[in-house]
Amino acid sequence: MEVIILVERKEYLERLIEWEDEQVIKVVTGIRRCGKSTLLLQYQAWLKANGISDDQIVSSMFLPISVIFMIGISFRPFCI
Protein backbone atom coordinates (compact mmCIF):
# COMPACT_ATOMS: atom_id res chain seq x y z
CA MET A 1 0.00 0.00 0.00
CA GLU A 2 1.31 3.42 -0.95
CA VAL A 3 1.52 6.02 1.82
CA ILE A 4 0.69 9.55 0.80
CA ILE A 5 2.01 12.37 2.98
CA LEU A 6 0.25 15.70 2.64
CA VAL A 7 2.39 18.79 3.01
CA GLU A 8 0.93 21.25 5.48
CA ARG A 9 0.13 24.52 3.70
CA LYS A 10 0.31 26.61 6.88
CA GLU A 11 0.94 30.06 5.33
CA TYR A 12 -1.82 29.74 2.75
CA LEU A 13 -4.20 28.17 5.26
CA GLU A 14 -3.68 31.12 7.60
CA ARG A 15 -4.50 33.52 4.74
CA LEU A 16 -7.77 31.67 4.06
CA ILE A 17 -8.63 31.73 7.76
CA GLU A 18 -8.01 35.51 7.91
CA TRP A 19 -10.71 35.98 5.25
CA GLU A 20 -13.13 33.44 6.75
CA ASP A 21 -15.86 35.89 7.77
CA GLU A 22 -15.55 38.21 4.77
CA GLN A 23 -18.38 38.04 2.24
CA VAL A 24 -16.11 37.77 -0.79
CA ILE A 25 -15.32 34.87 -3.08
CA LYS A 26 -11.99 33.24 -2.31
CA VAL A 27 -10.11 31.91 -5.34
CA VAL A 28 -7.21 29.47 -5.08
CA THR A 29 -5.10 29.27 -8.24
CA GLY A 30 -1.85 27.62 -9.21
CA ILE A 31 -0.17 25.30 -11.65
CA ARG A 32 -1.05 21.62 -11.75
CA ARG A 33 -0.13 19.56 -8.69
CA CYS A 34 1.02 22.50 -6.57
CA GLY A 35 -1.22 21.70 -3.57
CA LYS A 36 -4.51 23.51 -4.24
CA SER A 37 -6.67 20.51 -3.35
CA THR A 38 -4.51 19.74 -0.32
CA LEU A 39 -4.95 23.31 0.90
CA LEU A 40 -8.71 23.12 0.53
CA LEU A 41 -8.86 19.74 2.31
CA GLN A 42 -6.87 21.25 5.17
CA TYR A 43 -9.22 24.25 5.24
CA GLN A 44 -12.21 21.90 5.43
CA ALA A 45 -10.56 20.06 8.33
CA TRP A 46 -9.95 23.41 10.08
CA LEU A 47 -13.57 24.46 9.56
CA LYS A 48 -14.82 21.15 11.03
CA ALA A 49 -12.45 21.49 14.00
CA ASN A 50 -13.87 24.98 14.60
CA GLY A 51 -17.55 24.07 14.77
CA ILE A 52 -18.67 24.00 11.13
CA SER A 53 -20.82 20.95 10.36
CA ASP A 54 -20.43 18.72 7.30
CA ASP A 55 -23.81 19.96 6.06
CA GLN A 56 -22.43 23.50 5.77
CA ILE A 57 -19.50 22.50 3.54
CA VAL A 58 -19.98 21.97 -0.19
CA SER A 59 -17.09 20.36 -2.02
CA SER A 60 -16.50 19.12 -5.56
CA MET A 61 -13.52 17.12 -6.76
CA PHE A 62 -12.78 16.57 -10.40
CA LEU A 63 -10.76 13.39 -9.96
CA PRO A 64 -11.55 9.92 -11.21
CA ILE A 65 -13.28 7.82 -8.53
CA SER A 66 -10.39 5.32 -8.64
CA VAL A 67 -7.95 8.07 -7.60
CA ILE A 68 -10.23 9.29 -4.82
CA PHE A 69 -10.45 5.79 -3.33
CA MET A 70 -6.72 5.17 -3.87
CA ILE A 71 -5.68 8.21 -1.81
CA GLY A 72 -8.43 7.66 0.77
CA ILE A 73 -10.37 10.90 0.51
CA SER A 74 -13.80 10.66 2.08
CA PHE A 75 -16.42 12.57 0.18
CA ARG A 76 -20.17 12.99 -0.17
CA PRO A 77 -21.44 13.26 -3.73
CA PHE A 78 -23.22 16.56 -4.33
CA CYS A 79 -26.71 16.02 -5.71
CA ILE A 80 -29.53 18.44 -6.41
Secondary structure, 3 states (H helix, E strand, C coil): CCCCCCCCCHHHHHHHHHCCCCCCCCCCCCCCCCCHHHHHHHHHHHHHHCCCCHHHCCCCCCCCHHHHHHHCCCCCCCCC
